[in-house]
Amino acid sequence: MDKGTAILPDTPLSDEIEVAREEKFIKVVIADDHPIVRDGLKKLLLLEDDIKVIGEASDGRQVLEFMQNQEPDVLILDLRMPNLDGLSVLQTLQQTGRKTRVIVLTASDDKNEFVQAMKLGCSGIVLKQTATELIVKSIRKVHSGEIWLDSHTTAAVMRQFASPADLASGSMNGKARERSPLSTREREIVQLVAQGYKNKEMAEKMFISEQTVKNHLHNIFDKLGVSDRLELALYAIHKGLHMAER
């Protein structure tokens, strides 16, 4: 008689192995009302060893229904969809506190929509005419906690955030250059903000108090002439401050 132990497919150990396999993948949901776009993206992502498409949606309501039962790592979201548009989906996800990071994929060149999407918590904006390899790269970057905007989109969004006074005096970047430069510690703070870290997370990572982080942010806002974390993150990306110095 064979005294060996068989591991059945429905045993807890088997479940643990399956979970471990799933954790190797970046789980992605594609939401777009055009089947050809969804199919194209799915075929593109199937070529990647570390990305798995776990769902598709053709309108905003389908996105929210799917998200009630699952929490993908990354949602690729079209802004222009029937029943419920992308901005409404973003607003709902923000209110529910979902951890899924959202990349807006759009053919629109409406800068106001870009700004609204960023304010509603999206982590990246990718234009549909973007090269395919950059779409894949954006998924990995956003999943790792960074913000993804290409140079064209970043500049456009930055112009929307800048006030008329900033533009008249040579843009927000010009105003920032007239002020004191950032210290090494402040640059570290800026890098972490641009990568999506919250105050408490930055404090733990840098071994300082949360209040010290807040004090640094206050000084950074004043030096750079920005008013909030999003504006700071966009400024950092535009100036290349979001990348750690090597």
C-alpha positions as CSV (number, residue, x, y, z in Angstrom):
1,M,0.0,0.0,0.0
2,D,1.3,3.4,-1.0
3,K,1.8,5.5,2.2
4,G,2.5,8.7,0.2
5,T,0.3,11.7,0.7
6,A,-1.7,13.0,-2.3
7,I,-2.3,16.7,-2.6
8,L,-5.8,17.1,-3.9
9,P,-6.7,20.1,-6.1
10,D,-9.2,21.5,-3.5
11,T,-6.9,21.2,-0.4
12,P,-5.9,24.4,1.5
13,L,-2.2,23.8,0.4
14,S,-3.3,23.7,-3.2
15,D,-5.2,27.0,-2.7
16,E,-2.1,28.6,-1.2
17,I,-0.1,27.6,-4.2
18,E,-2.7,29.0,-6.5
19,V,-2.7,32.3,-4.6
20,A,1.1,32.5,-4.8
21,R,0.8,32.0,-8.6
22,E,-1.7,34.8,-8.8
23,E,0.4,37.2,-6.8
24,K,3.1,37.0,-9.4
25,F,0.9,38.8,-11.9
26,I,-0.2,42.4,-12.2
27,K,-4.0,41.9,-12.4
28,V,-5.5,44.2,-15.0
29,V,-9.1,45.1,-16.0
30,I,-9.7,46.8,-19.4
31,A,-12.7,49.2,-19.7
32,D,-13.5,50.6,-23.1
33,D,-16.7,50.6,-25.1
34,H,-14.9,49.7,-28.4
35,P,-14.4,45.9,-28.7
36,I,-11.5,46.4,-31.1
37,V,-9.7,48.4,-28.4
38,R,-10.3,45.9,-25.7
39,D,-9.2,43.0,-27.9
40,G,-6.1,44.8,-29.1
41,L,-5.0,45.6,-25.5
42,K,-5.8,42.1,-24.3
43,K,-3.7,40.5,-27.1
44,L,-0.9,43.0,-26.3
45,L,-0.9,42.2,-22.6
46,L,-1.1,38.5,-23.1
47,L,2.5,38.7,-24.4
48,E,3.7,39.9,-21.0
49,D,4.7,37.3,-18.4
50,D,3.9,39.5,-15.4
51,I,0.5,40.9,-16.5
52,K,-2.8,39.1,-16.5
53,V,-6.1,40.5,-17.8
54,I,-8.8,39.3,-15.3
55,G,-11.7,41.2,-16.7
56,E,-13.2,43.5,-19.4
57,A,-16.0,46.1,-19.3
58,S,-17.8,48.0,-22.1
59,D,-19.3,50.8,-19.9
60,G,-18.9,52.4,-16.5
61,R,-21.6,50.4,-14.7
62,Q,-19.9,47.1,-15.7
63,V,-16.7,48.4,-14.2
64,L,-18.3,49.1,-10.8
65,E,-20.2,45.8,-10.9
66,F,-16.9,43.9,-11.5
67,M,-15.1,45.9,-8.8
68,Q,-17.7,44.8,-6.2
69,N,-16.3,41.3,-6.3
70,Q,-12.7,41.8,-7.3
71,E,-10.0,44.3,-6.8
72,P,-7.6,44.3,-9.7
73,D,-4.2,45.9,-9.4
74,V,-4.6,48.2,-12.4
75,L,-7.8,49.4,-14.2
76,I,-7.3,50.7,-17.7
77,L,-10.2,53.1,-18.1
78,D,-11.6,55.0,-21.1
79,L,-13.2,58.3,-20.2
80,R,-15.9,58.3,-22.9
81,M,-18.2,55.4,-22.2
82,P,-22.0,54.9,-22.2
83,N,-24.2,54.6,-19.1
84,L,-21.5,55.9,-16.8
85,D,-18.4,57.8,-18.0
86,G,-14.8,57.4,-16.8
87,L,-14.8,60.4,-14.6
88,S,-17.9,59.2,-12.7
89,V,-16.3,55.8,-12.3
90,L,-13.2,57.5,-10.8
91,Q,-15.3,59.5,-8.4
92,T,-17.1,56.4,-7.2
93,L,-13.8,54.5,-6.7
94,Q,-12.3,57.4,-4.8
95,Q,-15.3,57.5,-2.5
96,T,-15.1,53.8,-1.8
97,G,-11.3,53.9,-1.1
98,R,-10.4,51.1,-3.5
99,K,-6.7,50.4,-3.8
100,T,-6.8,49.7,-7.5
101,R,-4.6,52.1,-9.5
102,V,-6.3,53.6,-12.5
103,I,-4.7,54.5,-15.9
104,V,-6.9,56.6,-18.1
105,L,-6.7,55.6,-21.7
106,T,-8.2,58.2,-23.9
107,A,-8.3,59.6,-27.5
108,S,-9.4,63.0,-26.1
109,D,-7.1,66.0,-26.0
110,D,-9.3,67.8,-23.4
111,K,-6.9,69.2,-20.8
112,N,-9.7,69.8,-18.4
113,E,-10.6,66.1,-18.4
114,F,-6.9,65.3,-17.7
115,V,-6.9,67.6,-14.6
116,Q,-10.3,66.2,-13.4
117,A,-9.0,62.7,-13.7
118,M,-5.9,63.4,-11.8
119,K,-7.8,65.1,-9.0
120,L,-10.1,62.1,-8.8
121,G,-7.2,59.9,-8.1
122,C,-6.1,58.4,-11.4
123,S,-2.4,57.4,-11.4
124,G,-1.7,57.8,-15.1
125,I,-3.0,59.2,-18.4
126,V,-2.1,57.4,-21.6
127,L,-3.2,58.6,-25.0
128,K,-4.6,56.0,-27.4
129,Q,-2.1,56.9,-30.0
130,T,0.7,56.1,-27.6
131,A,3.3,53.4,-28.6
132,T,2.3,50.0,-27.4
133,E,5.5,49.5,-25.4
134,L,4.7,52.6,-23.4
135,I,1.3,51.3,-22.5
136,V,2.9,48.2,-21.0
137,K,5.5,50.3,-19.2
138,S,2.8,52.6,-17.8
139,I,1.1,49.6,-16.2
140,R,4.3,48.5,-14.5
141,K,5.1,52.0,-13.3
142,V,1.7,52.7,-11.9
143,H,1.5,49.3,-10.2
144,S,4.8,50.1,-8.5
145,G,3.3,53.3,-7.1
146,E,4.5,55.9,-9.5
147,I,2.5,58.5,-11.5
148,W,2.6,58.1,-15.3
149,L,2.2,61.0,-17.6
150,D,4.0,61.5,-20.9
151,S,5.8,64.8,-21.6
152,H,3.0,66.2,-23.8
153,T,0.3,65.4,-21.2
154,T,2.4,66.6,-18.3
155,A,3.0,69.9,-19.9
156,A,-0.7,70.3,-20.8
157,V,-1.8,69.4,-17.3
158,M,0.8,71.7,-15.7
159,R,-0.5,74.6,-17.8
160,Q,-4.0,73.9,-16.5
161,F,-2.9,74.0,-12.9
162,A,-0.9,77.2,-13.3
163,S,-2.8,80.4,-12.4
164,P,-3.1,83.3,-14.9
165,A,-0.7,85.2,-12.7
166,D,1.8,82.4,-13.0
167,L,1.5,82.3,-16.8
168,A,1.8,86.1,-17.1
169,S,5.1,86.0,-15.1
170,G,6.6,83.2,-17.0
171,S,4.8,80.1,-15.7
172,M,4.9,78.3,-12.4
173,N,8.3,76.8,-13.2
174,G,9.8,80.2,-13.6
175,K,8.4,81.3,-10.2
176,A,9.9,78.2,-8.6
177,R,13.3,79.0,-10.0
178,E,13.2,82.4,-8.3
179,R,12.8,80.8,-4.9
180,S,15.2,78.9,-2.7
181,P,16.4,75.6,-4.0
182,L,15.2,72.4,-2.3
183,S,17.4,70.7,0.3
184,T,18.4,67.1,-0.2
185,R,15.8,66.0,2.3
186,E,13.1,68.0,0.6
187,R,14.0,66.4,-2.7
188,E,13.6,63.0,-1.1
189,I,10.1,64.1,0.0
190,V,9.2,65.3,-3.5
191,Q,10.3,62.0,-5.0
192,L,8.1,60.0,-2.6
193,V,5.1,62.3,-3.1
194,A,5.4,61.8,-6.9
195,Q,5.6,58.0,-6.3
196,G,2.3,58.1,-4.5
197,Y,3.4,57.8,-0.8
198,K,1.2,59.2,1.9
199,N,2.6,61.3,4.9
200,K,2.6,58.3,7.3
201,E,4.3,56.1,4.8
202,M,6.9,58.7,4.1
203,A,7.6,59.2,7.8
204,E,8.1,55.4,8.3
205,K,10.3,55.1,5.2
206,M,12.5,58.1,6.2
207,F,12.5,57.4,10.0
208,I,11.1,60.8,10.9
209,S,7.8,61.9,12.5
210,E,4.7,62.5,10.4
211,Q,4.7,66.1,11.7
212,T,8.2,66.6,10.3
213,V,7.0,65.4,6.9
214,K,4.2,67.9,7.1
215,N,6.7,70.7,7.9
216,H,8.8,69.7,5.0
217,L,5.8,69.7,2.6
218,H,4.8,73.2,3.8
219,N,8.3,74.5,3.0
220,I,8.4,72.7,-0.3
221,F,5.0,74.2,-1.3
222,D,6.3,77.6,-0.5
223,K,9.6,77.2,-2.4
224,L,8.0,75.8,-5.5
225,G,4.9,77.9,-5.6
226,V,2.5,74.9,-5.6
227,S,-0.6,74.5,-3.5
228,D,-1.2,70.8,-3.1
229,R,0.3,67.3,-3.4
230,L,-1.0,66.7,-6.9
231,E,0.4,69.9,-8.2
232,L,3.7,69.0,-6.5
233,A,3.7,65.6,-8.1
234,L,3.0,67.0,-11.5
235,Y,5.7,69.6,-11.0
236,A,8.2,66.9,-9.9
237,I,7.5,64.8,-13.0
238,H,7.8,67.8,-15.3
239,K,11.2,68.8,-13.8
240,G,12.5,65.2,-13.4
241,L,12.5,65.4,-9.6
242,H,10.4,62.3,-9.2
243,M,13.4,60.0,-10.1
244,A,15.8,59.1,-7.3
245,E,19.3,60.4,-8.0
246,R,21.9,57.7,-8.8
